[in-house]
Amino acid sequence: MREVEGIIEKAALVKDGFKPIRDLADDALAHHSKDEALALAHALYRSEVHQARMLATILLGRLSVAHLEALDFLHDVVSQDPDWRTQEMLAMAFDTYCKGVGYEQALPTIERWLGDPNHNVRRAVSEGLRIWTHRPFFKQHPEQAITLLARLKADDHPYVRKSAGNALRDVSRFHKALVAAEVGAWDLGDARIADTHTYAAKFL
């Protein structure tokens, strides 16, 4: 318990930026076994200090390949966190999982999370994998990245639409014709789709 309190105190000193939190995660993983780090992450997440929950989220992402229960916790619990900074860490944690198992191997999980009822879960995918076509597999298959992101074009949450639209905008820097072909077929009479289009077509 004393160790957890000490780590929370260190985390609470972080006022800006995500790198210091990632550095704390590096230190925790360097001094604990994976099982110990998992227990530590759960203890940290129970804190009311949002920086401690951010740290827990990063740890869970790094442990999620070896401990699928960590991925479940990210999906079921962290996605409900009210703090936006923790949600940013959730996006990073999901990308860490995908990188760990391989992006192609992660496709079923990516698709499942994209279709989740919780908007934070959907957004964790679209935001976490940016820039999508800089990731292995999607770099070789940009059309698949575009197709997956396009699933969110009519999302009922503006937070998700903005993330998906911006992710498509990022891809358009490198695959302009592919993104143009996708968004050119959208029904802009739908206000939600038109909203996503505003972001996605910015550089077309």
Summary of the structure (lengths in Angstrom):
residues: 204
radius of gyration: 17.8
end to end distance: 54.1
largest distance: 58.0
contacts: 696
relative contact order: 0.08
helix: 70%
strand: 0%
